[in-house]
């Protein structure tokens, strides 16, 4: 297993930026809603673990559509709030 996969396997939270990153999870989470959701996921050969995922627009979307800038900023502003909820 690669070192980044080992590191991910210790996390309780994943921010998924962009549709390409979210597609492998769609069958587990249903339609991507940009809201946090807890799922069980397996990293490499480790036992499945529970993580909170937060699908977000990819920041590059603002380069192609300037009107997305505030939406993307709002999406990323959710991260600290989600982390606070996880820590409770």
C-alpha positions in Angstrom: 0.0 0.0 0.0 1.3 3.5 -0.8 2.1 5.8 2.0 -0.7 8.2 1.1 -3.2 5.4 1.3 -1.9 4.5 4.8 -2.3 8.1 5.9 -5.8 8.3 4.5 -6.7 5.1 6.4 -6.2 7.0 9.7 -8.5 9.8 8.8 -12.2 10.3 9.7 -12.8 13.0 7.1 -12.2 13.3 3.4 -13.0 16.4 1.3 -13.7 15.2 -2.2 -12.9 18.1 -4.7 -14.5 17.6 -8.1 -16.7 15.1 -9.9 -13.8 12.9 -11.0 -12.8 12.3 -7.4 -16.4 11.7 -6.3 -17.4 9.3 -9.0 -15.9 6.2 -7.4 -18.0 6.9 -4.3 -21.3 7.7 -6.1 -22.6 4.1 -5.7 -22.0 4.4 -1.9 -23.4 8.0 -1.4 -26.0 8.4 -4.0 -26.2 11.6 -5.9 -23.5 14.0 -4.9 -25.1 16.7 -2.7 -22.2 18.8 -1.4 -23.3 17.9 2.1 -21.3 15.8 4.6 -22.2 12.1 4.7 -20.8 9.3 6.8 -19.9 6.1 4.8 -17.9 2.9 5.3 -14.9 2.7 3.0 -12.0 0.3 2.6 -8.5 1.6 2.1 -6.1 -0.9 0.5 -6.1 -4.1 2.5 -7.3 -2.5 5.8 -10.6 -3.3 7.4 -13.5 -1.0 6.3 -13.7 2.2 8.4 -16.3 4.9 8.8 -15.4 8.3 7.4 -17.3 11.5 6.8 -17.0 12.7 3.2 -17.7 16.2 1.9 -18.1 16.5 -1.8 -17.0 19.9 -3.1 -16.7 21.7 -6.4 -13.1 21.6 -7.6 -11.5 25.0 -7.2 -10.6 25.0 -11.0 -14.3 25.4 -11.7 -13.9 29.1 -10.8 -11.3 29.4 -13.6 -13.9 28.3 -16.2 -16.9 30.0 -14.6 -16.1 33.1 -12.5 -19.6 33.0 -11.0 -18.6 29.8 -9.2 -16.0 31.6 -7.0 -18.3 32.3 -4.1 -19.9 28.9 -4.2 -16.4 27.3 -4.0 -15.4 29.6 -1.2 -18.6 28.6 0.7 -17.9 24.9 0.1 -14.4 25.1 1.5 -15.7 27.2 4.5 -17.8 24.2 5.4 -14.7 22.1 6.2 -13.9 23.5 9.7 -17.6 23.2 10.7 -17.7 19.6 9.6 -14.5 18.8 11.5 -16.0 20.4 14.6 -19.0 18.1 14.3 -16.8 15.1 14.0 -14.8 16.0 17.1 -18.0 16.3 19.2 
